Structures are given as C-alpha cells and as structure tokens.
Amino acid sequence: MGKAGRFACVFVPMALTIASLVCLIIVGLGGTNKNNNFYNNLYFFRANTSDISIDPSLLNLPSNALTDQILNDTTSVAKSALGVKDFYHVSLWNYCSGDFQTNSSGSVTDHVTFCSPHQNEFWFNPVEVWDLNNTGIDQFFSKELRDGLNTYKTVAKWMFIAYLVALISTIIEILVGFLALFSRLGSLATTIVSSVSSLFFIGFALTSTILYATLTGTFNDALTKYDVHGSLGHSIYVTIWLGVLFSLASGLFWLFSSCCCSGRSDKIKGYGDGPARSRFRDQQGPYQYERVESPLRGGQGYGAPQKGYQSGPGYQAPHMPLNNVANRGTAYEPFRHEDV
C-alpha cells in the first residue's frame, strides 16, 4: 500500500473527527442569536409558563367562580409586573425567553425576545429568572424542587467542563491527525487523543441527557399545580448523539490506521518486481551471493573464477577432492567434508 492508500486511511477518520467537531460547535451555538430560529431551537430544556395560574387551595381559599376570576386577574397582573414570558429555553451558555405568536395560517410559533448574557457553567435558576427573590412565592416550591435545583446546579458545572474538554481535545485531535499522514506512529498518537475526546464527549452527552430528563420530571411534579410545564428539546440531543457516533467511529479508524496502511509499497521495500526491484539489485554491486553450479552439470564448480573477479596470469584454482561424487548421485556440495 502506497502513499495514496495511506492518505485514504487517514482521510476517513479525519473527516469523521471534523464532523464530530461540527456537532460540538452547533451545540454551543444554541441561544447565541435571538433572531436565528435554528439557534433558538437548540435548547436542552423548555419551561412553558404561558398558562401559569394559582390553585385557590394553595391559599386556603374556596374554589368558586369569583375566587378563580380574582386569582386569574391577580396572576396576570403579577406575571406582567414580574416580566414572566410564555416560555424559557435553557441552552449551554444561557437561556432565552419569548412569547407565543399566532401567524396567518393559525399555527402558534415561538417568538424569542430576549437571550441572557453568556455565562460559564450556566444553570437555570427560576427564582432569579422570574424575580421571585423578594416575593415569597419561592416558599411555595416543594422541597423536592429546591433539592433538585441544587443538584442541577452542581451537575451543570461538570457538564460544561466535559463539553469544553471534548471540544478542545477534538481540535487537538485534528491537528495531531496531520502527523498520521507520514507514519503509523502519528496515527497512534492521534488514537490516544481521540480516546480522550470520545470519553468526554460521551460524558457530556450522558450528563446532559440524564440531567435535563430528571429536571423535567422534577419540574413537572413540583409546578404542575401552577400550570407550569417542562419539556426536553429535540434538535440539540440529536446533534449531540450524532457527534458521539462520529467521535467513536473516528477513534476506531484512527486505531486501524495505526495498525495498517504503512504507506510504503512492496516495490519500495524490495519485495516486488519491476524497476524498483532492479535498482535494488544494482545497488548491491558485484559482491553478493550467487549459486555455484555443479561441475557434473556443466558448471565451472568451486575454485573457478567467480563473477566480479579477474583471474591474472598463472592463476590456478585450488584443488578440492570430490570424494566419490560419481557414486553419490547427489548434487555437488563444494563445502562438504570428507567421509571419516
């Protein structure tokens, strides 16, 4: 296998590595531009607060038409005063909020109006986002929700770190991968970097999926009485797990290229025929082993001038006894000792 084969062995894992990097970059683009619908759909978690309300039983009030009307009006005023939007999208770096709008065809669409500043190790805190710090409303949150938010805050930091390590190691994998074009040792080094990248990519994928699936369940259990509902995103998880597949596949192909695809052809090594093999013979010169023909078969035998040697005047080959060669019926052996 020559240079062309070596290039093909390196091109496949390199393309897969670039594809996994693209997936990581797409995940990081979520919530970065409120005017871009594609970016706005890249969210882990969605809180729907469009139908938020207060159950009269929570305030020890009788449930009747008048009470419901008062509470609805009060909730609407409070929602407007606190600036609570219809939905909230939680992305990697921040959150975005907006209102539902009905278009000309009658379908309801998301209209993002605000995206918070980017923040490392971001986690969504509804108490701060909804400005409930000084209202006392957060006291109505169940203990399960408060404990769940504390756990979510801790795990979100690990998830963010895993994402950064996966992103940086994938970039390094691409850079080191160029060394694989020249030797299998470069492929081995790239395989090691690819293993680190895949490990943290899988960690990020598992953490984000399990974390926000758990948060969604906790959110719904604790806030369903307020008609606040949580749901998972779709596009971002498809992108994440597709990137994981690309990363794992690239690691396998890097490993394959480190074991095979040396890039040196058999002719260059001297195992084949053709001009390369002829040049290999010529480079050896006249001093090389050649078969000695038996005198019984018409050859010159041992002691005759060999190829590459000049016999001068008076040259006489040394005599070697043949030891009953005629009676042996075997091939001539110039270095065989006499029988004892």
N, C-alpha and C positions, 0 to 999 in steps of 0.2 A: 504494500500500500504506500503510495507516494504522497507528495505534498497535497494533491487535490483531495485524496481520501482523508488526510489529517484535517484539512480545512472543513470538510463535510462533518467530521466527527465533532469538531468544536463549534460549528455554526449552529447545530441543533440545540445544545444546551445553552449557548449564548442567547439564542432567540427566546427560549423559554425563560431565562433569567430576566431578560428585558421585559417580557410580558408580565412576570410577577412584580417587577418594579413599577410598571404602569398601573397595575391594580392597587398597589400601595399608595401611589400618588393620587389616584382617583378617590380613594378612601379619605385622604387628607384634604381633598377639595370640598368636602361637604360643609355647607354653611359659610363658605368664604365669599359668596356674592349673592345678595338677596334678589338680584334681578335675573339670575340664571336658574331656570327651572330644573335643569339637570343637577346642579349643585344642591338645590333645595330638596331634592328627593333622596339625597344621600344622608340619611339620618338613622341612628340606632333606635331611638325611642320617640314616640309621639304621645303627647298628652292633649286630649280633646276636652276643652273647658267651655265649649260653646253652649252647653246646656246646664251649666253649673246652677245648683239650687241648694236650698237648705231644708232638710226634713223638719217639720214642726216638732216632732217627738224629741229631737235633739235639744230643743229649748224648753221642753216640758209645756208646749202649747197645744191646745186642742186642734185637731185636724179638721178644718171646715173650709168652705169657700172663701170666707173673709180672711182667715189666717193665711191661707195659701196665697191669696192675692197680695196681701201685705208683705209676705216674705218674698214673693217674686219681685215686687217693686223694689223692696229693700236690697235684694240681691243684685238687681240690675243697676241700681244706683251705686252700690258698693263695687261692683265689677267695673263700672265706668270710672269711679273715683280712684280705684287701685290700678287701673290700666290693664286689667286682665284681658288677654286676647282669646280668640277662639281656639287656637292650637299653639303647641310648642314642639319644635323639632330639636332633639338633642343630637349633636354631631360630635366629632372628635375634639375639636378645639373650642366650641362654643355652642350656643343654642340660637335658634331663630324662631320668631313668632309672627303671627299674622291673623287674618280674618278670612272667613269663607265668603266667596262671592259666587253669585249665580250668573252664568253667561247667557247669551241669547238663545242657546239651544235648551236651556233649562237645567243643565248639569252644574253641580257645585264644584268649584275649583279652589285651590289654596292660593291665597294672595299674601306673600311674605312681605311684611312691612318693616321688620327690624331684625338685625343679627347682632348679637353681643360681640364685644371685642374678643380676639383670640386669647386663649389662656392655656398655659401648660398644665397638664394634669387636671383638666377641667372635669367638673361633675355638676350635675343639675340639682340645684337646691331650690325646691318650690317655695320655701318660706321666704328666701331672699328675692327670688324672681317675681313672686306675687306680692311683695311688700307686706308680708304678714308679721313682721318682727314685733311691731308695737300695737297690733290689733287684738291680740289674744286669741285669734282664730286658730293659730297653730296648736293651741292647747287641746283642741278637739281632735287632733291627729292621734291615732292609736299608737300604742307603744310599739306594735309590730312595724308600723310605718317609720317611726323615728329610728328604731334599731336597724331597719332595712336601709334607710338613708345613710346612716353612719357606716354600715358595711359597704355600701355602694361607693361612698367617698374613698375608702381605703383601697378597694379593689380597682377603682377607676385609675388610680395612680400607677399601679402595676401594669394595667392595660396600656396606658400611654407610654410607659417606659419600654414595654415589649414592642410596641409599634415603632418607636424610634430606633431601637436596636435592629429590628428586622429591616427597616428602611436603609440604615447606614451600612449594615452588613451586605445587603443586596447590591448597593452601589459599589462596595469594595469587591464583591464577587465579580462584577462586570469588569472592573479594572484588572484584577488578577487574572481573569479569564483570557486576556490577550496573551499572557505568557504561555497558555496552553497551545497556542499555535506553533510553538517552537519545540516543545518537549512534553513528554508524559509527566515529568516532574511538575510542570506548570499545571497540568490537569489535576494532579494530586493535591496541590496547594489550593486550587480553586474548589475542589471537592470538600476540603476542610471548612473553608469559608462558607460554602453553600450549606453545609450541615448546620452551622450556627444560624444562618439566615432562616432556614426552614424551621428550626427549633423554635425561634422566637416568633416567626410568622404563625406557626400552629398555636403557640401560646396566646398570641394576640387574638386569633380567631376564636379559640375556645373560650377565652375570658370574656370577650365582648358578647358572644352569643349567650353564654350561660348567665352572665351578669344582667344583661338587659331583659332576658326572658324572666329571670327571677324578679327583677324590679317591676316589670309589667304586671306580674301576678300580685305582688305586694301592693302596688299602686291601685289596682282594681279592687282588691279586697278591702282596702282601707278607705278609699274615696268614692266607691260606687254609690254610697248613700248621699253624696253631694253631686251625683251625676257627672263625675269626672272620670274619664276612661283613658286607659293607656293601651298602646299597641306598638308592635315592633315594625321597623322599616323592612323593606324588601330588597331594594337595589343594592344597598351597601353590603348586605350579607352575601348576596350572590357574587359581588365583586371580591369580597374577602376570601371566600372559599374557593373561588376560581383561581385567585392568586396563590392560594396554598397548593393547589394541584400543579400549577405551573412551577412553583418552587420545588416541590418534591420530584417532579419529572426532571427538572434541570439537574438536581443533585444526582439522580441515577445515571443520567447521560454523562455528567462530568466524571463519575466513577468509571463508567465504561470507557471513556476516552483516556483515562489514566492507565487502564489495563491493556487496551488495544490501540490501534491506529498510531503506530510509531512514527509514520511519516517518512520512513526510509524504505525504498524499494528493494526487491531482491537483487536486481541487476546491480544496484549501487553496492550492495553488500557482497556481491561476487557469487551469488547462488544461481544466477540465470545465465542465459546465452546472449549473444549479441555483442555490440561494440563495447559495452561496459566490461563484459567478461574478457574480451580480447585485450583491452587495455590493462586489465588486472594481470593477465598472463605476461604481457610485455613488460610490466613494471617489475616482475620477479627477476628478470635477467636470465643469463645462461646457467647460473648456479642453482639448479633445482633438481629435484629427484625425477629420474626417468627410469622406466623399466629396462632391465638388462635382458636382452634376448639370449636364448639358449643356443650354444654352438650346434647342437644337434638339429636345430630347426633353421639353420642357415644364418644365425646371428653371429656377431663378432665375438660374443662371450666376454667374460670378465678379463680384464687386462688389456683389452683393445683400447685405443684412444677414444675417449668419450666426447660427446658433443660439447663444444665450447673449449676444448683443449687442443693445443697444437703439438704434434709429435715432431721432434727435431731429428737431425741425422744421427744414426746409431741408436735410436730409441728402440728398445726391446721390452715388450710387456713381460712382467714376472710370470713365471710358470706356476700353475696351480694344479695339483693332481686331481683327476676326475673321479677316482675311487670307484671304479667299476660302474660307470654311468650307464654303459650299454646294457648291463644286467639288471638295472633298477627299474627301467620302464617308467620312470617318473620325470618330472620337469627338472631342468638344470637348476641347481641351487649353489650359487657361487660361494656362499659363506658357510656351507655345511662342513663340519669337521670330519676327519677320517674315522672309520669304524675302529673300535678298540677290540 
